[in-house]
Amino acid sequence: MSDDPHQAADAGTVSVPPSTADQPAKPKRKPRSKPPVERQGLRIAEYCEAHGISRYTVWRAIKAGKLRAKKIGRCVIIPIEDGPR
């Protein structure tokens, strides 16, 4: 054995951290409850289903100005108070 203080006495062994299975499980957090949000409008598919019309008809109505629509992110929303004009 050498007198080098930087060399470990057990040079051939590797230190392994304790496994997570030995540790107690952390308690799960409760999901945050958000107050219900009042819907301001319907997506195109929801509007079509509610009014029994096709997506193509809705898009033509939007383009013709008979129906208002607003784009929010990737979704196109038709305000609830709007019906066919």
C-alpha positions in Angstrom: 0.0 0.0 0.0 1.3 3.4 -0.8 1.6 6.4 1.5 -0.2 8.7 -0.9 -3.0 10.5 1.0 -5.0 11.1 -2.3 -5.3 7.5 -3.1 -8.2 5.8 -1.4 -7.5 2.7 0.8 -10.1 0.8 -1.2 -9.1 1.8 -4.7 -11.1 -1.0 -6.3 -14.5 -0.2 -4.7 -17.0 2.2 -6.0 -19.3 4.3 -3.9 -23.0 3.8 -4.9 -25.6 6.3 -3.7 -28.6 4.8 -1.8 -31.5 3.8 -4.1 -34.7 5.8 -4.1 -36.6 2.6 -3.2 -35.1 2.8 0.3 -36.4 6.4 0.8 -40.0 7.1 2.0 -42.3 8.4 -0.8 -43.1 12.1 -0.8 -46.7 13.0 -0.3 -48.5 13.9 -3.5 -49.7 17.5 -3.9 -53.3 18.2 -4.3 -54.1 19.7 -7.7 -55.0 23.4 -7.5 -58.7 23.9 -7.9 -59.5 26.7 -10.3 -62.8 28.5 -10.2 -65.0 27.5 -13.2 -64.6 29.8 -16.2 -67.6 31.0 -18.0 -67.3 30.1 -21.6 -67.2 33.0 -24.0 -67.6 31.1 -27.2 -67.6 27.8 -29.1 -65.0 26.3 -31.2 -65.8 25.6 -34.9 -66.6 21.9 -34.3 -68.7 22.7 -31.3 -70.7 25.4 -33.2 -71.2 23.0 -36.1 -72.5 20.2 -33.8 -74.8 22.6 -31.9 -76.3 24.1 -35.1 -76.3 21.0 -37.3 -74.2 22.6 -40.1 -71.0 21.7 -41.7 -67.6 23.3 -41.1 -67.5 24.5 -44.6 -70.7 26.4 -44.1 -69.4 28.0 -40.9 -66.2 29.1 -42.7 -68.2 30.6 -45.6 -70.4 32.5 -43.0 -67.3 33.8 -41.3 -65.7 34.9 -44.6 -69.0 36.6 -45.7 -69.2 38.5 -42.4 -72.4 36.8 -41.3 -70.7 35.2 -38.3 -68.0 36.8 -36.1 -65.0 34.7 -35.1 -61.9 35.4 -33.1 -58.6 33.4 -33.2 -57.1 32.6 -29.8 -53.9 30.7 -30.3 -54.7 27.9 -32.7 -58.4 27.9 -31.9 -61.1 29.9 -33.8 -63.8 30.9 -31.3 -67.3 32.0 -32.3 -68.8 34.2 -29.5 -71.8 32.5 -27.8 -74.0 35.6 -28.1 -73.5 35.5 -31.9 -75.8 33.4 -33.9 -76.2 33.5 -37.7 -76.8 37.1 -38.7 
